[in-house]
Amino acid sequence: MGSFISVLPESAGAILCLKVEGPVTIEDYNRVVLTEIKKTTERFGEFRLLVHYKDFRGWMPEAVAEDMEAIARYARFLRKFAMIDPPESELFSQKLKHHHFDRPVRSFPANEFDAALDWLRS
């Protein structure tokens, strides 16, 4: 089975762009998301995150727990978070998590990828 999370070529500097397809597994989350956040924060002292949801099918329970732990560890490094075409469940989830990271969070429709990148850069 292939990875359901991939790093997009638009990632540059402190901007980390990910595409999520299918369910989020703990293996993909650790191997891709946490590894890339750790590398970016070690190099730049911060990160700006863009997640493009494409055929997203939710979170496996272990990945949810890992995400909550990661928020506690890395939220202070997050400057902005852009979501491309997020499902309603992810918008709701981000509202619940927002108290952990009081940073700008914005959602964009699928056809506004460039606008999301521009917003992250601003």
Secondary structure, DSSP 8 states (H G I E B T S, - for coil): ---SEEE-TT-BTTEEEEEEEEEE-HHHIIIIIIHHHHHHHHHHS-EEEEEEEEEEEEE-HHHHHHHHHHHHHHGGGEEEEEEES--HHHHHHHHHHGGG--S-EEEE-GGGHHHHHHHHH-
